[in-house]
Amino acid sequence: MNKETIKKMKAGNNGFLHLVINLALLALFIWLTIQLGLRAAATDSDAAIGVTILAGCVFTFLYILHLCGFMIIQPNQSRVLTFFGKYSGTVTQNGFFWVNPFYGTKKLSLRARNMDVPPIKVNDHNGNPIMIGQVLVWRIKDTYKACFDIDVEATPAAQQNGENKQLLKGYDSFVNVQSDAALRKVAGLYAYDNMDNNHGNELTLRSGGEEINDRLEEELRKRLDIAGIEVVEARINYLAYAQEIASVMLKRQQAEAIIAAREKIVEGAVSMVDMALKKLAADHVVEMDEERKAAMVSNLMVVLCGDEGASPVINTGTIY
């Protein structure tokens, strides 16, 4: 399989040099036309007139042919050259050049392009429907693969509108399809979030961060390498549950938050009750049997764990 060949421009390919040659050809053509015209007028011969017309046609063809060899290459642009169907190399140098007019040239941009992939509905590792989107930065790295290894014909809409950027649209369509496939695969490898608190160390789409993005970039590189496209950056920029389960999952998250808060409250309340009992016993404030201790613990737990402020009842007698 052929590989990309960078064609180096030499001094003979200087466009300004050939521009001078082109102007010289034009001046020579005008001078010869005048001379032959004067000679034909002086001799009034059909042969002389025919020679004048033939010379004019030949010089006009050479002049136009020479003009077809000029090309201007802007920064981060390139020209892929083919000679009657054979790949001859890629010019990436910037400047004004002249090449063989019989070269076929195709312009390719090497600049980075940004693509915002709209959120798509997929199933995560647990089978939950989620919405996930990404932003992708890419550029053409291998011009040979980009031109000859994939078919990037323009979409029918672009052809009907007669747009000039049909080739760019073709690459955008290819990248969009492959990025959609890569995003679906990566989303199916991980759960949206930890469903069980006992597995909090498991990598998920919500908590994965850079590791998930790195996996996405790796998957995209595998898919886009066939087209000579380099993935500069890929990031998940949208992640949410699908609409049909969003409300249920919100309730689940709220329940988890309430349970976690209750656990902290109970843990703190038990610690405070234990401290109170030990402090009362150490300072000999009051002597209590086990039944009184149980009643005190019950009352303290109700006060400390309750959602609303407690209304104490003062007992001036005995609890019996």
Beta strands, then each sheet from edge to edge (+ up, - down):
strand 1: 70-73
strand 2: 77-83
strand 3: 86-91
strand 4: 95-98
strand 5: 103-109
strand 6: 113-123
strand 7: 129-140
strand 8: 229-241
sheet 1: 1+ 4-
sheet 2: 3+ 2- 5+
sheet 3: 6+ 7- 8+
end
